[in-house]
Amino acid sequence: MTTQVLLPKIGFSMNEATLAEWMVADGAAVSEGQPLYALESDKSVQEIESPASGTLKILAQVGEVYEVGAVLAEIA
């Protein structure tokens, strides 16, 4: 089963954020709860944890702006 990694809504007024950094390489094994990537919004940089365990397939590029709910990666 594949789990989609979605851009979460962190703040009440947040509609989009910049993907600042991937903390795990594409194709690497990840564990649920492990820091996966960092988001930069208007007010802060926030580390986001992996929603599942498995192998990471990155779909989104660092430095790009994505809307809340966008698929950033998949974990299989």
HELIX and SHEET records of a PDB file:
SHEET    1   A 4 THR A   3  LEU A   6  0                                        
SHEET    2   A 4 VAL A  71  ILE A  75 -1                                        
SHEET    3   A 4 GLY A  54  ILE A  58 -1                                        
SHEET    4   A 4 ALA A  29  VAL A  30 -1                                        
SHEET    1   B 4 VAL A  45  GLU A  49  0                                        
SHEET    2   B 4 PRO A  35  GLU A  40 -1                                        
SHEET    3   B 4 GLU A  16  TRP A  22 -1                                        
SHEET    4   B 4 VAL A  65  GLU A  67 -1                                        
END                                                                             
